[in-house]
Amino acid sequence: MEVIGIFLGIAAALIGGGLLYLFCSPMPVVRLIRRGDNFSVTYPPDYEATSEQVEILRNLAYPSREGKNSYDLYLPKGEGRYPLVVWVHGGSFVAGDKASMENWGVMLAGSGYAAALINYERAPEASYPAQIRQIAQAVRAIAESVEGHEKLNMECVAIAGDSAGAHMAAQFALLHTNPKFAQRLGISSPLPPTALKCALLYCGPFQLEDLLHADSHVLRFLAGRIGQCYLGTRKWKSSPLLDTLTLKNFITGDFVPAYITDGNTLSFESHGRALAESLKATGVEVRERYFDKEKYGEVGHGYEAQLATEPAAICLRDTLEFLKAHMVCPEPDRRE
C-alpha cells in the first residue's frame, strides 16, 4: 500500500505541475497550435499545367535581426515586368510557414503576377511589432534584390495575408497609409507612396479585442495565451501597443482598396464584415465575399487554401478580378 501511495503521490504531483505549467506558461498552447498547424491544401485542376509556367526561387534571405527571415519568389516564366503580390502567412501569430500557400503562389504567378511568400519570426520567439517590421524589411529587400528583380514592377504592389497574416497585412497597409500608425509602431513603409495598390485579406481576426470578451471560456483562454506570446508580457492587456492591434482605431480614407473574405464556420466572418464597414465608412473601396450556408454548406477557416473546392475557386476568381482592376501599373523608370 505504501508503494501505491508513493505512485499516486507522484502522479498527483505531475498532474498538478502540468496544470500549473498550462495556466502559468503560454508554451503548452503554442506547442499545441504548432503541432496541429496543417491547413488542408488542395489544388485546382489546371495546377500542374500552370506550375510549368512558373519559376520559383526558394528561401531567399532578407536582412533582419529576427529569425525566419526568408521568402519564396514565384515568377511567371518569360520576359516582362510583373506586379508583385506580397503574401503573409497565418498561424495564430505563433505558427505557420510560407510553404502553406504555395498553391496560391503558383496560381498568382501563372496569372501574370509575381508573388513573394514571406516568413517572419513567430511569437513568442519575437514580440510584436517585430513581425510587422520584418514585413517591411522583406519588401525592402525584394525591391533591392538582384535575383528576379528585373521581373518585378515595384511601383505596383499588393499586400495579402491569410488568418493572422491577414491582420499583419492590413497593419502593413495601415503603416503605409497612416503616418500616426507608422509612428506608433516605429516602422516606415519602404514603398513609394503610390506603389501599394490594394490589400487582399483572407479569414483574418481583425477585431482582436472581441476575443477577450468571447462567450467561450476556451476561446478567451487561448486568446489570452496568444496575447501573452505576441505582446511579450504576462501583463499584455496593459501593453502600450494593445490598441494598435485593433485596426478600426487607425483606419483612414487613405487606406488602399481591399478584398475581404471569410468562411462561415469556425472563423472570423464578423471581423471581416466589421472591418469592411469601417473602411467603407471612410470612402475606401471594398469587395467582400462570404458564403451562405444553405447554398455552400459549411465553409471553414482557411478555406481559400483548398483550391479544389468551389468556394476557394470563387475566391481565386474574385482575387484575380480585383487585382486586374486595381493593379494598374506604370512602367518603371529605367533611366540610370
C-alpha angles and dihedrals in degrees: 000000000000091000091050089050091052092051091047090050092051091047091050091049092050093048091046092047091048092051091047090051091048093053098038101041130048092209097091089057091046092051091047092052092046092048091052096040099118111121114199106255123190134170135232120245093257095048097107094049091045093050090058088064093053132084116207124201107192134204098004110174127232123195114263137138087224125078131251088047100159140105140194118229120210114197134180110244116245135042126317145076116270135201112250130235112196110202125200114200125225133228110143089283090285104064144027138084138227091249090071091077099042091120089060092046090056095045093048093049090046088056095054103271130112111231127201113195107195135200124209134182109275127221135298091025086060128021128223130300090031090086093056090047089053092053088056091046091051093050091049092049092048090053091050098039124115099208109084093346093121088066096052127093101203090184087073115052136154124196117216138175144166127222109330086001089062089058091050092045090052089050090053088053088050095052089047093052105029117055091193091058092046089051092050091054095038090230129119128201114252092209127094111257096258098038099087104079105173148341128239111202120185124187095332129173097226099159099059093164089064090064090060089062099038119143090234115086089203093054092048090049093050092045090052094052093047091046090053090051097044098046093039099231140084087228091057093138088069095045112134088227097051094101091055088068089066103080098195089066090070106030115130134173089259092070111119123253109280138208110205126185141160144168124255100235131063092345142093106274092139089054092053092048092048092050090048091052091049091051095045090049088063093046098259116148112245133180117195135194124190130155131241109226092216091059104032104021119220113349110188139207112291092020091147091073091064096078093170089068127085097240092052091045088053090048092051091050091048090050095051091047090049092049092048090053097047109027093080098155131194116219111260117255103255096188114124 
